Amino acid sequence: MARTRNLVVAVDGDLVVQRDPHRSSGRLLRQDDMDASYVDLADARHLEFDYLRWIRIILRAFEARRVLHIGGAACTLARALLTADGDSRHEVVEVDQRVFDIAREHLGLRRGPGLKLRVGDGRAAVAARVDDSSDAIVIDAFVGARVPRHLVTSEALAESARVAPLTVVNVVDPAGLPDARGIAAGLAEAYPHVAALTAGPRRGGNVVLFGCRSPQPRHTHIESAAAADASPAQLLRAPDLAGIAAWRD
């Protein structure tokens, strides 16, 4: 317990920033006793969490440069992508102002060209966008361990499809992937192609779903790149995700 306390950098209610004992420049943001963000203060391109690397693989495969992030905590993914490609544009919508505040003070978050921060509801932010104004939408928002349902109903995902040709959703699921299958059903109503990256449907954990307008060949690149990741992921196509009705408002 004393060792854990010694790692704490800052506390704001349910938000806790900790040092990484194995990486001097690493900082972990936890919220509600769950890992929310990891930032390497010395290397913005470092993505500690496997699911963020999987999302990066998807976004690169689709050459997405204008990305709307719903959730994002310390903006780790947006910052990594912007550092690698200064011409990309990222807007991060976070519902809790405190997250941005603690990230600015302790996690190196700074405003700058290509990065826009907004406090507000993610669904309202998507609804306010004009058609095809983004290349991709990334939904990485949680209440506890679950994606807020109003962000991933059939109606909400239809709005995402209006705004962007690609929507990516990070889900944390038990074995069998019940939440992921429900969200996949909604994506399938909004997009002609749906797939997911996961460590395996029998294992649970993070599942990165994506719906897209473009044909399947891009999936081949995603599949090979994800298999070569430090935490290899399996590509599941729509038939493997079927069986649960989409969520509705």
C-alpha positions as CSV (number, residue, x, y, z in Angstrom):
1,M,0.0,0.0,0.0
2,A,2.8,2.4,0.9
3,R,4.5,1.7,-2.5
4,T,1.2,2.6,-4.3
5,R,0.9,5.9,-2.3
6,N,4.4,6.8,-3.3
7,L,3.5,6.6,-6.9
8,V,0.6,9.1,-6.6
9,V,1.3,12.5,-8.3
10,A,-2.2,14.1,-8.0
11,V,-5.7,13.4,-6.8
12,D,-8.9,15.2,-7.7
13,G,-11.9,13.2,-6.4
14,D,-12.1,10.0,-8.4
15,L,-9.2,11.1,-10.7
16,V,-5.7,9.9,-9.7
17,V,-2.4,10.4,-11.5
18,Q,0.3,7.9,-10.8
19,R,3.9,7.6,-11.9
20,D,4.9,4.4,-13.8
21,P,7.5,2.7,-11.6
22,H,9.0,1.1,-14.7
23,R,9.2,4.1,-17.0
24,S,10.3,7.4,-15.4
25,S,8.4,9.6,-17.9
26,G,5.2,7.5,-17.8
27,R,2.1,8.8,-16.1
28,L,-1.2,6.8,-15.6
29,L,-4.5,8.5,-15.1
30,R,-7.1,6.5,-13.3
31,Q,-10.8,7.3,-12.8
32,D,-13.2,5.3,-10.7
33,D,-10.4,2.9,-10.0
34,M,-10.0,2.1,-13.7
35,D,-7.1,3.0,-16.0
36,A,-8.3,5.9,-18.2
37,S,-5.1,7.2,-19.9
38,Y,-1.4,6.6,-20.0
39,V,1.0,9.3,-21.3
40,D,4.7,9.2,-21.8
41,L,5.9,12.7,-21.1
42,A,9.0,12.2,-23.1
43,D,7.4,10.5,-26.1
44,A,3.9,11.6,-27.2
45,R,3.9,8.8,-29.8
46,H,4.1,6.1,-27.2
47,L,0.8,4.2,-26.8
48,E,0.9,2.0,-23.7
49,F,-2.6,0.6,-24.0
50,D,-3.0,-2.1,-26.7
51,Y,-6.5,-1.0,-27.7
52,L,-5.1,2.5,-28.6
53,R,-2.5,0.9,-30.8
54,W,-5.3,-1.1,-32.5
55,I,-7.3,2.1,-33.1
56,R,-4.2,3.8,-34.6
57,I,-3.9,0.8,-37.0
58,I,-7.5,1.3,-38.1
59,L,-7.2,5.1,-38.5
60,R,-4.0,4.7,-40.5
61,A,-5.5,2.1,-42.8
62,F,-8.3,4.5,-43.7
63,E,-5.9,7.5,-43.9
64,A,-8.1,9.4,-41.4
65,R,-6.7,12.9,-40.9
66,R,-9.8,14.7,-39.5
67,V,-10.8,12.8,-36.4
68,L,-13.5,13.6,-33.8
69,H,-12.7,11.9,-30.5
70,I,-15.6,11.3,-28.2
71,G,-14.0,10.9,-24.8
72,G,-10.2,10.6,-24.7
73,A,-9.2,11.6,-21.2
74,A,-5.7,12.9,-21.5
75,C,-6.0,12.9,-25.3
76,T,-3.2,10.3,-25.6
77,L,-4.3,9.0,-29.0
78,A,-5.0,12.4,-30.5
79,R,-1.5,13.6,-29.3
80,A,0.2,10.5,-30.7
81,L,-1.4,10.9,-34.1
82,L,-0.8,14.6,-34.2
83,T,2.9,14.2,-33.3
84,A,3.3,11.6,-36.1
85,D,1.4,13.7,-38.6
86,G,1.3,17.4,-37.9
87,D,-1.1,18.0,-40.8
88,S,-3.9,15.9,-39.1
89,R,-6.7,17.6,-37.1
90,H,-8.2,16.2,-33.9
91,E,-11.1,17.5,-31.8
92,V,-11.5,15.8,-28.4
93,V,-14.9,16.1,-26.7
94,E,-14.8,15.3,-23.0
95,V,-17.7,15.5,-20.6
96,D,-15.7,16.2,-17.5
97,Q,-13.7,19.5,-17.3
98,R,-11.6,18.1,-14.5
99,V,-10.1,15.6,-16.8
100,F,-8.7,18.3,-19.0
101,D,-7.6,20.3,-16.0
102,I,-5.6,17.4,-14.4
103,A,-4.2,16.5,-17.8
104,R,-2.9,20.0,-18.4
105,E,-1.3,20.2,-15.0
106,H,0.2,16.7,-14.7
107,L,0.0,14.9,-18.1
108,G,1.5,17.4,-20.5
109,L,-1.7,18.3,-22.3
110,R,-1.3,21.6,-24.2
111,R,-3.5,23.3,-26.8
112,G,-1.8,23.7,-30.1
113,P,-2.3,23.6,-33.9
114,G,-4.3,20.6,-34.9
115,L,-5.8,19.8,-31.4
116,K,-9.1,21.3,-30.3
117,L,-10.5,20.5,-26.8
118,R,-14.2,20.8,-26.0
119,V,-16.1,20.1,-22.8
120,G,-19.6,18.7,-23.6
121,D,-21.7,15.7,-24.4
122,G,-20.4,13.5,-27.2
123,R,-23.6,12.8,-28.9
124,A,-24.6,16.4,-29.0
125,A,-21.1,17.2,-30.5
126,V,-21.7,14.6,-33.3
127,A,-25.2,15.9,-34.0
128,A,-23.9,19.5,-34.4
129,R,-21.5,18.5,-37.1
130,V,-22.3,18.9,-40.8
131,D,-22.3,15.9,-43.2
132,D,-18.9,14.4,-44.0
133,S,-17.0,16.9,-41.8
134,S,-14.8,14.2,-40.3
135,D,-12.8,11.3,-41.7
136,A,-13.4,9.3,-38.6
137,I,-15.1,9.4,-35.2
138,V,-13.5,7.5,-32.3
139,I,-15.8,6.8,-29.3
140,D,-13.7,6.0,-26.3
141,A,-15.9,7.1,-23.4
142,F,-17.0,5.2,-20.3
143,V,-19.1,5.4,-17.2
144,G,-17.5,2.8,-15.0
145,A,-16.6,0.0,-17.4
146,R,-19.4,0.6,-20.0
147,V,-19.8,2.8,-22.9
148,P,-22.6,5.3,-22.2
149,R,-25.5,3.8,-24.1
150,H,-26.8,7.1,-25.6
151,L,-23.5,7.3,-27.6
152,V,-24.0,3.9,-29.3
153,T,-27.7,3.4,-30.0
154,S,-28.8,2.8,-33.6
155,E,-29.9,6.4,-33.9
156,A,-26.6,7.8,-32.5
157,L,-24.5,5.6,-34.8
158,A,-26.6,6.7,-37.8
159,E,-25.6,10.3,-36.9
160,S,-22.0,9.2,-36.8
161,A,-22.3,7.7,-40.2
162,R,-23.7,10.9,-41.5
163,V,-20.7,12.8,-40.2
164,A,-17.8,10.4,-41.0
165,P,-17.2,7.4,-43.3
166,L,-15.6,5.5,-40.4
167,T,-16.7,5.2,-36.7
168,V,-14.5,3.3,-34.2
169,V,-15.9,2.3,-30.8
170,N,-13.8,0.9,-27.9
171,V,-15.7,-1.5,-25.7
172,V,-14.7,-3.4,-22.6
173,D,-16.6,-6.6,-22.5
174,P,-16.7,-10.0,-20.7
175,A,-16.2,-13.3,-22.6
176,G,-18.9,-13.7,-25.3
177,L,-18.8,-9.9,-26.0
178,P,-22.5,-9.1,-25.3
179,D,-22.1,-5.3,-25.4
180,A,-19.8,-5.4,-28.4
181,R,-22.4,-7.5,-30.3
182,G,-25.1,-5.0,-29.5
183,I,-23.0,-2.1,-30.7
184,A,-21.9,-4.0,-33.8
185,A,-25.6,-4.5,-34.7
186,G,-26.1,-0.7,-34.6
187,L,-23.0,-0.1,-36.6
188,A,-24.3,-2.6,-39.2
189,E,-27.4,-0.6,-39.6
190,A,-25.3,2.6,-40.2
191,Y,-22.5,1.2,-42.3
192,P,-22.1,-1.5,-45.0
193,H,-19.0,-3.0,-43.4
194,V,-18.4,-3.8,-39.7
195,A,-15.5,-5.6,-38.0
196,A,-13.6,-5.7,-34.7
197,L,-10.2,-6.1,-33.3
198,T,-10.0,-8.2,-30.1
199,A,-7.7,-10.5,-28.2
200,G,-10.3,-13.2,-28.8
201,P,-14.1,-13.5,-28.3
202,R,-13.7,-16.0,-25.6
203,R,-11.3,-13.9,-23.6
204,G,-13.2,-10.6,-23.2
205,G,-11.4,-7.3,-22.5
206,N,-11.1,-4.5,-24.9
207,V,-12.9,-4.9,-28.2
208,V,-12.3,-2.2,-30.9
209,L,-15.3,-2.1,-33.2
210,F,-15.4,-0.2,-36.5
211,G,-18.0,0.5,-39.1
212,C,-17.0,1.9,-42.5
213,R,-18.3,2.8,-46.0
214,S,-15.3,1.5,-47.9
215,P,-14.9,-2.0,-49.3
216,Q,-13.3,-4.8,-47.4
217,P,-9.7,-4.9,-48.8
218,R,-8.5,-2.4,-46.2
219,H,-9.3,-5.0,-43.6
220,T,-6.4,-7.2,-44.9
221,H,-3.9,-4.5,-43.9
222,I,-5.6,-4.0,-40.5
223,E,-5.6,-7.8,-39.9
224,S,-1.8,-8.2,-40.6
225,A,-0.8,-5.0,-38.7
226,A,-2.9,-6.0,-35.6
227,A,-1.5,-9.5,-35.7
228,A,2.1,-8.0,-35.5
229,D,1.3,-5.7,-32.6
230,A,3.0,-6.2,-29.3
231,S,-0.4,-7.4,-28.1
232,P,-1.7,-9.3,-31.1
233,A,-5.3,-8.8,-32.0
234,Q,-7.7,-10.9,-34.0
235,L,-9.9,-9.4,-36.7
236,L,-13.6,-10.5,-36.4
237,R,-15.9,-9.7,-39.3
238,A,-19.6,-9.1,-39.2
239,P,-20.8,-12.7,-39.2
240,D,-18.7,-13.3,-36.0
241,L,-20.4,-10.4,-34.3
242,A,-24.0,-11.2,-35.1
243,G,-26.7,-12.4,-32.8
244,I,-27.8,-9.5,-30.6
245,A,-30.2,-6.7,-31.5
246,A,-29.0,-3.1,-31.8
247,W,-29.6,-0.7,-29.0
248,R,-32.2,2.0,-29.6
249,D,-33.2,5.2,-28.0
